[in-house]
Amino acid sequence: MIIVTVYRTSSCPLCDEVQEILEGFRTTFDLQIVVVHVDDNEGLRSLMGEVYPIVEIGPYRLRPPIN
């Protein structure tokens, strides 16, 4: 199983789009998608930055633009 973590904010259309695309990949790949909302977590926001979504797959961290 591949664990994919999506760090997102609540008002983020790109976050919605990325999450939807990842859900579509679940039919092909054995994915567990973990969604982390960073709106109320200042420590996490300062660590991750202000541009979302951020997608982590294993040791890799992807930031927008995600193609």
C-alpha positions in Angstrom: 0.0 0.0 0.0 1.2 3.5 -0.9 0.4 6.2 1.7 -0.2 9.6 0.1 -0.6 12.6 2.5 -2.3 15.7 1.2 -1.8 18.9 3.3 -4.5 21.4 2.5 -6.6 24.3 3.5 -10.3 24.4 3.6 -10.8 27.1 0.9 -8.5 25.7 -1.8 -9.9 24.8 -5.2 -6.6 23.3 -6.3 -6.6 21.1 -3.1 -10.0 19.8 -4.1 -8.8 19.1 -7.6 -5.7 17.2 -6.5 -7.6 15.2 -3.9 -10.2 14.2 -6.6 -7.4 13.1 -9.0 -5.7 11.0 -6.3 -9.1 9.4 -5.5 -9.3 8.4 -9.1 -5.9 6.7 -8.9 -7.2 4.4 -6.2 -8.8 2.2 -8.9 -5.4 1.5 -10.4 -3.0 1.7 -7.4 -3.3 0.5 -3.8 -3.4 4.0 -2.2 -4.2 5.2 1.3 -5.0 8.9 1.1 -4.4 10.9 4.3 -5.8 14.4 4.3 -4.4 16.9 6.8 -6.2 20.2 7.2 -3.7 22.9 8.2 -6.1 25.8 8.8 -6.0 25.7 12.6 -2.4 24.5 13.0 -0.1 27.4 13.0 3.0 25.2 13.7 2.3 23.0 10.7 1.5 26.0 8.5 4.8 27.7 9.4 6.7 24.4 8.7 4.9 23.7 5.4 4.6 27.2 4.1 1.6 29.1 2.6 1.2 27.4 -0.8 -1.2 24.4 -0.9 -1.8 21.6 -1.6 1.3 19.8 -0.6 1.4 16.1 -1.5 3.8 13.7 0.2 4.4 10.3 -1.3 7.1 8.4 0.7 10.1 10.7 0.9 8.9 13.0 -1.8 7.1 16.3 -1.2 5.3 17.9 -4.2 4.2 21.5 -4.2 2.2 23.5 -6.8 2.3 23.5 -9.6 1.7 19.8 -9.6 1.7 18.4 -13.2 
